[in-house]
Amino acid sequence: MKRSILIVLFFLGVKLFAQYSETIYAGRPGQAMGVKTIGKNVFQIESGIDYFGKKFISNTTFRYGFLEKFEVNSGIAYNFSDKNISAFSVGTRINLYNADDFPVCVQVSYNIPIENLQSSGYVVFATSKSLTDKLDLGLNLGTTISENINANALYIINLSYSVNDKIGVFIESYGTISNNFEMNFDTGISYLLNNDLQLDFFTGYGLNNKNGLLLSLGVSWRTK
C-alpha cells in the first residue's frame, strides 16, 4: 500500500513539474513578448524602474497561469515625475501552437481609461526561431487601436543569446508603423539568481522620437 502511494505521488509530482519551465520565463528585459505562457498555477511578477523621456516610471506586470497554455495578466505603470498612472491594462495570453521549431503565442490586452488615460487595446502575435543552441530570433507583430479608432501596426525583432545557464543578453529593434515609421533600439542583460528569481538591466534609444535615452532596471519573480 505504501509503495503504491509513493508511486502515485511520484508521477503526480512529475506531472505537476511539467506544468512550468525549470527556470522562470520572464517578459523582461526588453520590449519583445515571449512565445510561452508561464504555466498552470504559476503566479509571476515582473517589475522595473525606467528612466525615459527625462522621467522616472515604474512598470509592473502581474501574471497568473490558469492552464498550461492560458494565462491572465495585468500591467500598471506609474509616472513618478508627473505623479500619475501612465498605463493600466488587463489581458490574456494564449499559446496557439507549441512546436519547438515554430511556436506561436498571442496577447490580447485592454488599456483601462482611468484618470487621464484613454481606452485602447492591442493584439500581438509572437513567434521565435532557434538559430543555434544558444541563439534565438524572436518576432512580434501586432496592432494597437485607440479610443478614436486610430490603428497602428507595431513590430519587434529580437535577437537573444544565452551566455551560460545564468546570463543572457539581447539586442532588438522595435517601433510602430502608421503615418510615420518609428524605429527604436535597445540591448541588455539578464541574470538568473535562482530558478524563480531574475534580475535585468537594459538600455535603448529612439532614432526618430523625442524621448531619447531609455534606461531600465528590473526584477522578475515567480511562485508555484
C-alpha positions as CSV (number, residue, x, y, z in Angstrom):
1,M,0.0,0.0,0.0
2,K,2.8,2.4,1.0
3,R,4.6,1.6,-2.2
4,S,1.5,2.3,-4.3
5,I,1.1,5.7,-2.6
6,L,4.7,6.6,-3.3
7,I,4.4,5.7,-6.9
8,V,1.2,7.8,-7.3
9,L,2.9,10.8,-5.6
10,F,6.0,10.4,-7.8
11,F,4.0,10.5,-11.0
12,L,1.8,13.3,-9.7
13,G,5.0,15.3,-9.0
14,V,6.3,14.7,-12.4
15,K,3.0,15.9,-13.9
16,L,3.0,19.0,-11.8
17,F,6.6,19.8,-12.6
18,A,5.8,19.5,-16.3
19,Q,3.3,22.3,-16.0
20,Y,6.0,25.0,-15.8
21,S,9.5,25.5,-17.1
22,E,12.5,24.6,-14.9
23,T,13.6,28.3,-14.7
24,I,11.5,31.4,-14.7
25,Y,10.2,32.6,-18.1
26,A,10.0,36.4,-17.9
27,G,8.9,39.1,-20.3
28,R,11.9,41.2,-19.1
29,P,14.3,42.6,-20.2
30,G,13.4,44.4,-23.4
31,Q,10.2,45.0,-25.3
32,A,9.6,41.7,-27.0
33,M,6.9,39.3,-25.9
34,G,7.9,35.7,-25.3
35,V,6.3,32.7,-27.0
36,K,5.3,30.9,-23.9
37,T,2.8,31.3,-21.1
38,I,4.1,30.9,-17.6
39,G,2.4,27.5,-16.8
40,K,-0.5,26.3,-14.8
41,N,-1.0,27.6,-11.2
42,V,2.1,29.8,-11.5
43,F,2.0,33.4,-10.2
44,Q,4.6,35.8,-11.5
45,I,5.6,39.4,-11.0
46,E,7.8,41.4,-13.4
47,S,8.7,44.9,-12.2
48,G,11.2,47.6,-13.1
49,I,12.1,51.3,-12.9
50,D,12.6,53.1,-16.2
51,Y,14.2,56.4,-17.0
52,F,12.6,57.5,-20.2
53,G,11.9,60.9,-21.7
54,K,13.7,62.5,-18.7
55,K,11.1,60.9,-16.4
56,F,11.2,58.0,-13.9
57,I,8.4,55.4,-14.5
58,S,7.7,52.2,-12.6
59,N,6.4,49.3,-14.7
60,T,4.9,46.2,-13.0
61,T,3.2,43.2,-14.7
62,F,1.2,40.5,-12.8
63,R,0.7,37.1,-14.5
64,Y,-1.2,34.0,-13.5
65,G,-1.4,30.8,-15.4
66,F,-4.9,29.2,-15.2
67,L,-3.9,26.5,-17.7
68,E,-0.8,25.3,-19.3
69,K,-1.5,27.3,-22.4
70,F,-3.6,30.1,-21.0
71,E,-2.8,33.0,-18.6
72,V,-4.3,36.2,-17.5
73,N,-2.2,39.3,-16.8
74,S,-2.4,42.9,-15.8
75,G,0.1,45.8,-16.1
76,I,0.4,49.1,-14.4
77,A,2.8,52.0,-14.9
78,Y,3.3,54.9,-12.5
79,N,5.0,58.2,-13.6
80,F,6.9,59.5,-10.5
81,S,7.8,62.7,-12.3
82,D,4.2,63.6,-13.1
83,K,2.7,61.8,-10.1
84,N,0.1,59.9,-12.1
85,I,-0.7,56.4,-13.5
86,S,0.6,56.4,-17.1
87,A,-0.8,52.9,-18.1
88,F,-3.2,50.3,-16.7
89,S,-4.1,47.2,-18.7
90,V,-5.7,43.8,-18.3
91,G,-5.3,41.0,-20.8
92,T,-4.8,37.3,-21.6
93,R,-2.0,35.3,-23.3
94,I,-2.6,32.0,-25.2
95,N,-0.2,29.5,-26.7
96,L,-1.7,28.8,-30.1
97,Y,1.0,26.4,-31.4
98,N,3.8,24.8,-29.3
99,A,6.1,23.3,-31.9
100,D,9.8,23.8,-31.0
101,D,10.6,25.0,-34.5
102,F,7.8,27.4,-34.8
103,P,5.9,28.3,-31.6
104,V,3.1,30.9,-31.8
105,C,1.6,32.9,-29.0
106,V,-1.0,35.8,-28.8
107,Q,-1.5,38.5,-26.3
108,V,-4.8,40.5,-26.2
109,S,-4.9,43.5,-23.8
110,Y,-7.2,46.4,-23.0
111,N,-6.0,49.6,-21.5
112,I,-8.5,50.8,-18.9
113,P,-9.4,54.6,-19.1
114,I,-8.6,55.8,-15.6
115,E,-7.6,59.3,-14.5
116,N,-6.1,61.0,-17.7
117,L,-5.9,57.8,-19.7
118,Q,-7.8,56.9,-22.8
119,S,-9.2,53.5,-23.5
120,S,-7.3,51.4,-26.1
121,G,-6.5,47.8,-27.0
122,Y,-3.8,45.8,-28.7
123,V,-3.2,42.4,-30.1
124,V,0.3,41.0,-30.5
125,F,1.4,37.7,-32.1
126,A,4.8,36.3,-31.2
127,T,7.0,33.6,-32.7
128,S,10.6,32.6,-32.5
129,K,13.3,30.5,-34.2
130,S,16.4,28.9,-32.7
131,L,19.3,29.7,-34.9
132,T,21.8,27.7,-32.7
133,D,21.7,26.0,-29.3
134,K,22.2,29.5,-27.7
135,L,21.0,32.0,-30.2
136,D,17.3,32.7,-30.8
137,L,15.5,35.1,-33.2
138,G,12.1,36.4,-32.0
139,L,9.4,38.3,-33.9
140,N,6.4,40.2,-32.6
141,L,3.7,41.7,-34.9
142,G,0.6,43.4,-33.8
143,T,-1.7,46.4,-33.8
144,T,-3.0,48.9,-31.3
145,I,-6.4,50.6,-31.6
146,S,-7.1,53.8,-29.7
147,E,-10.3,55.4,-28.5
148,N,-10.8,57.3,-31.7
149,I,-10.4,54.1,-33.8
150,N,-6.9,55.0,-35.0
151,A,-4.9,51.9,-35.6
152,N,-1.1,51.5,-35.6
153,A,0.9,48.4,-36.5
154,L,3.7,47.5,-34.3
155,Y,6.8,45.3,-34.7
156,I,9.6,43.9,-32.6
157,I,12.7,42.0,-33.8
158,N,14.7,40.4,-31.0
159,L,18.0,38.5,-31.1
160,S,18.9,36.8,-27.8
161,Y,21.9,34.8,-26.7
162,S,22.4,32.6,-23.7
163,V,26.0,33.2,-22.4
164,N,25.5,30.4,-19.9
165,D,22.8,28.9,-17.6
166,K,22.5,32.2,-15.6
167,I,23.4,35.0,-18.0
168,G,21.5,36.1,-21.2
169,V,22.0,39.1,-23.5
170,F,19.8,40.5,-26.3
171,I,19.5,43.3,-28.9
172,E,16.3,44.3,-30.6
173,S,14.6,46.8,-32.9
174,Y,11.0,47.9,-32.3
175,G,8.5,50.6,-33.2
176,T,5.2,51.4,-34.8
177,I,4.1,51.8,-38.4
178,S,1.4,54.4,-39.1
179,N,1.7,57.6,-41.0
180,N,5.3,57.6,-39.9
181,F,7.7,54.8,-39.4
182,E,9.2,54.7,-35.9
183,M,12.4,52.9,-35.1
184,N,14.0,52.2,-31.7
185,F,16.8,50.0,-30.5
186,D,17.7,48.5,-27.1
187,T,20.0,46.0,-25.6
188,G,20.5,44.5,-22.2
189,I,21.4,41.6,-19.9
190,S,19.6,39.3,-17.5
191,Y,21.0,37.3,-14.6
192,L,19.3,34.3,-13.0
193,L,19.8,34.3,-9.2
194,N,17.9,31.1,-8.9
195,N,15.2,29.2,-10.8
196,D,12.5,31.6,-9.6
197,L,14.3,34.9,-9.5
198,Q,15.8,37.0,-12.3
199,L,17.5,40.4,-12.3
200,D,17.9,42.5,-15.5
201,F,19.2,45.8,-17.0
202,F,18.7,47.2,-20.5
203,T,19.2,50.5,-22.3
204,G,17.9,51.8,-25.6
205,Y,17.5,54.8,-27.8
206,G,14.8,56.1,-30.3
207,L,16.2,57.2,-33.6
208,N,13.2,59.4,-34.6
209,N,11.4,60.4,-31.5
210,K,11.9,63.0,-28.8
211,N,12.1,60.7,-25.8
212,G,15.8,59.8,-26.4
213,L,17.6,57.6,-23.9
214,L,15.9,54.7,-22.1
215,L,17.4,53.0,-19.0
216,S,15.6,50.2,-17.2
217,L,16.5,48.1,-14.1
218,G,14.2,45.3,-13.1
219,V,13.4,42.0,-11.3
220,S,11.1,39.1,-12.1
221,W,9.9,36.5,-9.5
222,R,7.5,33.6,-9.6
223,T,5.9,31.2,-7.2
224,K,4.3,27.8,-7.9
